[in-house]
Amino acid sequence: MPVALRGVGLAGAATLLAAVVTAVVLAGFSLVSFPAYGNSNVLRALTVVGQVAAIALVVLGILAARSGERPGGRPALVRLGTLAAPTGSALLVAATLGIPLAASRLYLHGVSVDQEFRTQFLGRSATSLGLPDMAYADLPSFYPSGWFWLGGRFATLAGLEGWAAFKPWSILSLAIAAALVTVLWTRLLRTDLGAAVGLASTSIMLAYGSPEPYGAIVALFLPPVLILAWHAVNPTALHAGRRATLATTLFLGVSASTYTLYTGLAAGTVVLMALVSTVAAFLRNYRAGQGNAPHGDVPRADRGGGAPRSRYVVPLWLPAARLAAIGLGSIVIALIVWAPYLLAALRGAPADSGTAMHYLPDAGARLPLPMTAGGLTGWVCLAGLVWIVARAWTSRRAQALGLGVVAVYLWCLASMAVTVLGTTMLGFRLEPVLILLLVVAGVFAVADVAGFAVRAAGRQDGVERPAAEAANRRRRATAVVGVVAALAALAHAQGIPDHLHDEIRLAYTDTDGFGERADRYPPGPESHYAEVDEVIREAFPGRDRTDLVVVSTADAFLAYHPYLAYQAVTSHYANPLGRYADRNESMIRWQDATSGAELRAMMDETPWRGPDAIVARPTGDGYALRLAEDTYPNDPNVRRFGVTIPVEAVEGPHFEVHDAGPFAVIVVR
């Protein structure tokens, strides 16, 4: 069977196993009524049991693969190992996220802050096969829809509403990504080393990226893809690197449909790689013309990462040609998701400039230095940095990861520099990627040191011991290294729930779509959302919720119910074609209305669809709405303010006012 087909088959099998493992964990733990994670240590204990099982499965895969790859070994053991390792990575995701959240219907961070718009987007995606905007009517999506569209299909297949599908879809997609990235690493490296890198990457992703699952998926694949990209633009032979070029193209196209910030970083890194490769080729050609070319020009890629050097010199035109192919191909793929929005923008649809980049927290005003943080992760990052610098002249892996690290820091510096222009590049959000790159390099550093120690165990005073004794000592040294590595992996894994303490707490304290809190405390006003929903649906019999525009400043109402939004949650995630600021201005004018006819006229004169219903808070003299506006460069970057619609403005035949718990539902006729 061709190598490529074997890889596809392995990826398919790993995906299936990851899905099965995740389904078993989520379904199994849903059958038992557990106490809230923060109120008891039961789920914490069960999480550690699951993590131990996951790490043991990866270790089993490594042992099986090493045994099968020895001379005379059984190929079946290699196949077992290459399936056990990715399954273990998937189980680590399912156990680390699924078990702590077993007693909650909500995912990490509940429906607070950014998770509100994400839940709303998944709910909208579950109601349409197209690419609708997460909030506004009659607009194509501006936020990349890839992960959300697939999540919508998952919700439909599972028979779940969008908000209820968010947790299982997040965990399932992360588990599948962990399995696939482990498969990719085992294809790029030795099976044992690839499995270790896959497990370490998954553990870091869970700690630093899992609250934003679609971003975490893209970040997880960045380190191996950067290695492939370096092979693509700096190949070891004229016809080498074609598969790497294709893989890089596919990744950039898919990631652009999923998470644009990390895609921008990846694309910028590939451009940097092409530039470095071109400059290096120019210098080699120049030295060759002077008659003093070095003996060997480009480190040869091998499965050990180290390297005899080949005499091949990259043609000056090749990096640019590969870069162009990658760029054009990825753009074509990304247009599957981006074409509707771009076409609407090109047709001249009115738009505002958008404020997605208007955020500069404290973390964005300094460079991330995870290698100085201490602790296990900090020390591994430091080892990775040392390894990158030490191996930069001999290892293509070190070169690729090093260029990725350089690109992160250049992006962060540029993000701070462009603040003089009134914007940022959200450099602080790249810290999870930086940690991933350095931890992967750190695993390579540990592997190099461990390999040296194992080889040294078979020698005495620089002389090889007798064969049997040397082999025995090396087996013992390998066992010691394996045990220490497994314990380090467990130490990091069982600390992840503590690292995510606030995110897990919100999953239990936020009121869910059924009006319940998972910690069994009295719910908030969100428990009345079902009444609000019932009032609106009874007011518009025969019309689907996805065809009704609702003004709601009630937290998360539109995250739980898939109505169209008159206004987005904040301007930072609003579609520029939706004209967030203009909508705010129109709503502010509502408080000046003195009659129902005047208010209805204000609603009708806007170029966008007016509201069918308004969910507000009754006050003594009217009905209060809460709006938001961008206050960048201040931190926080959002200011909330109130608008009160006078009582007399909703009197008359154009409006009907209904009570629903603490809310007033104003139906627009």
N, C-alpha and C positions, 0 to 999 in steps of 0.2 A: 504494500500500500504506500502511495507517495507520502512524503513527510507532511505536506500541507494537509492532506486529507486526514492523516492520523491526528494532527493537531486539532482540526475541526471536530473530529469525532470525540476526542478527549474533552474539548470544551463543551460539547453538547452533553456528554455524560456527567461532567462536573456540574453543569447548570441544573440538570435533572436531580442529581443527588442533593445539591444545595436547596432546591425547592422542597424536596421531600423532608430533609432535616428541619428546615424552618417550619414547615407545616406541622410536623410532629411536635416540635417544641411549643409553638403558639397554640395549636389545638389542644394538646395535652394539658398545658397549664391553665387553659381557659375552663377546663372541666372542674377545677377545684377552686373554692372560695378562699383566697389568701388575704391576710391582713395587708394593709398598705405598707409599701416598702419602708417608709420613714417611721412607721409605728412599731415595727417588728424586725427581727433579724432573720426570720424564716426565709424570705426570698433572697436575702444576701447569701445565706448559707447554701441554698440551692444553686445560686448563680456560680459560686465557686466550684461546686460539684460539676456543673456543666462545663466550666472553663477547663477543669482538669481533664475531663473526657475529651474536649476538643484538642488540647495540647497533646494528650496521649495518642490521639488518632493521627496527628501530624508526625509524632515521633515514630509511630508504627509504620507510617508511610515511608519515612526516611530509612528505617531499618530494612523494610522490605525492598525498597529500590536499591539500596547499597548491596544487599545480598544478591539480588537478581542481576546487577550490573557487573558482579565479579566474574572472572573467567569461569565458565561452566555453570553460571547461575541460570535460574529459570526465568524466561521472559515474563511468565505470569506474575512473578513477584514484582517485576518492574511496573507492570500494568496496575497491580494492586497498590503499589506505592504512589503512583501518579494519580490515582483516584482517591486514596485515603487522605493525602495531604490537603487537596482543595476542599474535601468534605470537612476536614478538621477546621480549616479557616472559616468555612460557612457556619459550622457549629459554634465557633467562638462568637460570631456575630449574633446568632440566634440566642445563645445563652446569656451573653453580656447585655443585650438589649431586651430580648423577649422576656426573660425571667424577672428582672427588676420591674418591668412594666406589666407583669402578668395580671395584676389586680386593677389595671386602668385600661380604659378604652382609648386613651389619648397617647400620643407619642411624646418624646422628649420635648420639654418646654410647653406642653399643653397646647393651648391656642393663644398664648400670650405673645405680644410684640410681633416679630416677623413670622412666627408660626401661624398667625391668624391669616395672613394673605396666602401662605402656602396651602393651608387647608381649604381656603376659599377657592384657590385655583384648581386644586384636585377635584373639588366638588363640581366646578363648572366643567372640567374636562370629562367627568363621568357622565355628563348629560349630553355630550355632543361628540360625534365622530370627527368633527372638524377641528379647527385650531382657534377657538373663541378666546377673546380677551378675558382675563380673570375677573374683571369687574364690569366693564362698560358694554352697552348694547351696540350691535352693528359695527364692531371694530375687530380687526384681526389681532391676534396676540402680539404684544411687544416683548414680554418676558419669554425666554426660550421654553417651548412647550414639550420637548422630547420626553422627559421623565414623567411629567404630569399627564401627557396623552396616554402613555403606557399604563400609568396608574389608573386612569379612567377606565381603560379596558379591563384591568384587574378588578376594579370595583364592580363593573358590570358582570363579569364572569362569577365573582364571588357573591353577587346579590347584595352588595353593601352600598350604603350612601357614601358619598365622597369623604366626609369627615371620618366615618367609621373605617374606611379603607386606608386612611393615611398611615396609621401605625403598622398594620401588617404589610402594606406595600413598601414602606420605608425599610423595615427589617428584611423583608424578602429580597428587595433589590440590592441592598447592601450585602446580604449573604451571597447572592449570586455573583456580585462584583468581586467579593473576596475570593470566591472559588475560582473565578476566571483569571484574576490577576495572579493567583498562585500557579495556575496552569501555565500562564504566560512566562512567569519566572522560571518554572521548571523546564520550559522549552528553550529559554535563553541561556540557562546555566546548567550545572549539574543538578540532578533531581534533588539531592539532599540539600544543597545550598539554596536552590530555588524555593523549596518548601519552607526553609527557615526564613528567607527573605519575605515570602508571601505571608507567613504568620506574623512576623514583626510589622510589616506594612499594615496588615489588618488591625492589629492591636493599637497602633498609633492612630490610624484612621478613626477607630471607635472612640478614642480618648479626645481627639481634637477636632474631628469633623462630623461626627454622626448626627448632631442636631440639625444639620443641613444635608440631608441624605444624598440629594442629587449632586451637590458640590463635592461631597466626600467621594462619590463614585469616580468622578473625573480626576480628583486629586490622587486617588489610589493608583490610577493607571499612568500618572505622569512620569514617575521614575523609569519604568521599563520602556515607555514610549520615547523618552529622551535618549535612551541608549540606542533604540532603533533609529531615531532621527539622526543621530551622529553617524551611524553606519550608512544612512541614506545619503547625506551630504558630504561625507568624508569616507568614501568606500575604499576597500583594500585592493580593488581591481575595477577596471572600466565597467564591467557588467555586474559587479557585485552591488549589493544594497538595493536591488529592485524590490524585493519583498518588503524590506524595511521601509522603502518609499511608499509602497502601497499601505502598509500598516499605519504609518504616520499620517497619511492622507485620510484614512478611514477614521482614525482617532480624532483628528482635528475637526473633521466634518460632523461627527456625532457629538463631540463635546461642545461645538458651537451651537448645536441644537439643544443643549442641556444646561450649560453654565458658561457664560461668555467671559467672565473674569479670568478663570483658569485657562480658558482657551486662548485668551489674549497673551497670557504669560507663556503658554506653550508655543504659540506662533512666534512670539518675540524671541524665545530661546532658539527656535529653529533658524530664524533669520540670523541670530548671533552666531550659531554654529556654521552656517553657510559662509558668513563673513570671515570667521576664523579659518575655516578650511581654505577659502580662496587666498587669504593672505599667506597662509602657510605654504600653499602650492606655489604662489608667486616667489616666495623667499627660496624655496627649494630649487625652483627653476633658475633663479638668479644665481644661486651658489653653484648649481650645476654648470651654468654658463661660464662661471669664473674658474671652473676646474677643481673646486674644492667641496664638492657635494659630500654630505655626511654618508657614512656607510649604513644605508637603510633609512627610509624616510617616514614611513607610516607604521605605527604599531599594528601588528596583525591581531585581529580579533580571535580569541580562542575561548574555550569554555572555562578556562581558569582565569581569564582576564589579564594575564600577564603577557609576555610577549617578545618573542623574537620579532625582528623588524623585517618588513618586506621592502623591496626596492621600488615598488610602485609609487609613482608621483601622480597625484590627482590633477587632471587637466584643469586649467583655469576656468573653463566654461562649465564644468560638470556641477559644482555646488549650486550655481545660479540656475542651471537647467533643472536639477532635482528640486530646488526650492520652488521654482515656478510650477512644476508638476504638482507638488504637494499643495501649493496655494490654490491653484485652479481647481484641482480635484476636490479639496475640502470645501471650497466655496460652493461647488455644484451640490455636494451632499447637504450642506447647511441650508441651501435655498429651499429644500423640501419643507423646512419649518419657517424660514425667514421670508420666503417669497411673498406671501399675502401682505405682510406688514410693509415690505419695501415697495410693492406695487401701489399700495394705498398712499404711501408717502410721496412716491414719484408722481402720482396723479395730482399732487398739489393739495391734498387734504390738510386743512388747518391744523397746526400742531404747536405745542410749546417746546421749549428747549429741554425739558426734563431735568430732574434733580437727583438722578440715581447716584451720581458721584459726589453728592454734597454731604459728606460725613467725614469728620476728622476727630476721632476720639483720642484719648491720651496715647493709646497703643500706636496710633497712626503718626504720632509726632516723634517717634524714635525708631531706630532700627531694631528688628528682632534679633536677639542673640541667644537662642535656645541652648547653645553649647556652654553657656556660662550659668545656666539655671541650677545646676547641681541635680542630685537624684539620679536614678537609673537612666531616664531619658536624656538628661543633660550630659551625662558621661558618655553615653553611646553617640550622641551628636558630636561631642568633642573628638571622640575616636574617629568618627566619620570625616570630620574636617581634616584631621591630621592625615588620615589615609588618602583623601583626595589630593592634598598637597604633595604627599610623599610619592604617590603613584601616578601623578599627572603626566609624567614623561614616558611611562611604560604601560599604562592600562587605559584602554578605550572606555571602560566603564567609569573610571575615575574622571576622565576628560568630560564625558557626557554629564555626569552628575555635578561636576565642578562648574560647567557652563550653566547648568540649571540653577545652581546656588548663586552664581554671579548675576544671572538674569533676575532672580528674586530681589537681590539687593539693588540692582539698577532700577527696577520697577519701584521699589520702596523710596529710593532717593528721588526719582522722577515724581512720585506721588506727593512728596513733601515740597518739591520745587514748584509744581504747578499750582500750589495754593495761592501764589501771587496772582494767578489768573482767575481766582474765584472758584476753583474746583479741586478735586483730588483724583487719584487713580486707585483709591481703596487699597493702598499697599498693605495695611494692617491685616487684611483678610488673607494674605499670602503666607502667614506664619505656619499654618498647618502643612502647606506644601513644602516649606523650608525644612520643617521638622522631619517630614517624610523622606526628603532627599538625603538629609544628614543621617537619619537612622538607617536607611538602606546602605549608605556608605559605611556606617558604623558596623553593620553586620558583616560587610565584606572585610573590614579591618579585623574584626574578631575572628573571622574565618581564616584570614592570613596568619594571624598570631597563633591560632589553634593548630593550623597545619604545620607551622614551624615547630610548635611544642611536640606535636605527635611525631614528626620526623626525628626530632632531637631525642625522643624517648628511646628510639632504636639504636642510638649511638652512645659511645662512651669515649670521652676525650677526643671527639671528632672521628672516631673509628667505628664502623658499622659492627654491631654485635652479631653473633651467630644468628642465622636466619630465623630459626624457631623462637629464640629468645627475643629478637627484635620485633617479630610479629606479635608476640604475646604482650610485650611492653606497649606497643603502639595501640593494640586493642584496648588495653587498660586506660591509656591516655585518652583515647577517643571516647571511652565510656565516661571518664571524668568530665571531659569537655561537654558531652551531651547532657549529662545530669545538671551541670552548672547552667548551661544554656536554657534547659527546660525550666529550671527553678526561676531564672531571671524572667523568662516569658510569663510564668505564672505570677510572679511578684508584680509585674506591670499590669497584667490582665485583671487581677483581683482588686487593683486600685482604681480601675476605670469607673466603676459606679460611684466611688467617692469623688472622683474628678468631675463627674456629671451630676453631683448631688442636687444642685439647684434646678437643673433641667428635669430630673426625675421628680423632684418635689412638685413642680408645676403641673406635671402630668397627673398628679393626685389631687391637687388643690383647685385646679380649674374645673368649672362645671362643664360636663360633656353635653353632647347633642341630645341625650335623653333626660337632661335636667338633673343629673346626679354628679356628686363628687366621689371619686374613687376612695378617698380617705374616710368616707362615711360621715363627714361633717355636713351641717346644713348647707345646701347649695346657695349660690348667689342668685341675683335676679335673672340670670340666664335660664333658670328653671321655668320661667314663664314664656320662653321663646316658642314653645309648642302652641300656646294660646295665641300668640301674635301670628304665627303661621296659619293657624286655623281661621282667624279673622280675615286675613288677606285672601285665603283660598275661597272662603265662603262669599267674599265680596266680588270675586271674579270667577264664577262657575264656568267650566268649560275651557278656561285658559290655563296653560301650563305655567308652573312657577318660572321656568326659564324664559318666559315671554313677558314677565312683569318686572318693571323697574321700581326699585325700592330705595328710598332715602333712609338709611339707618346709621345712627351713630351709637347704637347699642353694641357693645363689644361682642364680636364673633357671631352675631346673628347671621350674617351672610356667609360665614364659614360653615355654618351648620345647615343652612337652607339655600339652595342654588338659585336664588333670585338674581336678576341683573342689578347691578349697583348704579345708583345715580352718581355716587362719588366713591373713589378708591380709598383704601385705608389711609395711606399717606401719599404724598407726591413722589416719594423716592421709588416706589414700585408702580406708579401710575403710568399708563400708556400715554406717551406724548401726544398722540392723536386725540386723546380724550380731553385735553385742555383743562387740566386739574385746576389751575389758578382761576381760569374764567368760570368754572363751575362753582368754585368757592365764592367768587364775587356775586354770582347770581343768587346763591343761597343767602348771602349776607343781606342782599336787597329784600329778601322775603320779610324781614322783620319790619320793613317800612310799609308793608301793605296794610290798608285800612279796611279792606272788604274782601270777601271771597272772590268776587269778579276780578278785582285788581291782582290778587295773588295768582289766580288762574291765568291771567293774561301774562304775568311775569314768567310763568312756567312755559307758556306756549311760544313765547317770543325767542327762546333759545334755539340754536341750530341743532341741538341734540335732543333725544327723546326725553320728554318730561316724566316725572314720577307717576306711578300708579298708586303708590302708597308711601306714607311717611311714618316711620317709627320714631317717636320722640318721648321725652319725659314731660309730663304735665307739671306746670308751675302755677303760681297763683294768678298770673296774668297772661299765660300763654303756654306754648309748647317748646321745650328747649331741645336744641340740636347741638352736638359738639363737633367742631371742625378742627382741622389741623393745617398748619402751614410750615413751610421750610424756613428755618432760622439760621442756616449755615452762614457764616463760619462758627456760630456758637455751638457749644456742646453742653447739653443735648441739642440736637439739630432739628427738633420738632417742637412747636408750641401749640398747645391745645387752647381753643377759645370757644365761647358759646354764642349761639344765635337763638333768639327766642321769637317764634312766630306768634303774633298777637292772637288772642281768642277770636276777635272779630274777623280776622283774616281767613278763618276756616268755617265761617258761618255761611249759610246759603246752600243753594242746590249743587254747587261744585264739589263739596266736601262732606264726608261723613266721619264722625269721630267715635271710635270705639275704645273702651278700656280693656287692657289685657295685663293684669297684675300691675306692676309699677309703670307700665308703658301706656302711651296713647297711640293708637293706630289710626292715622288720618288717611282715609280712602279718597282718592282723587277721581272725580267723575268727569 
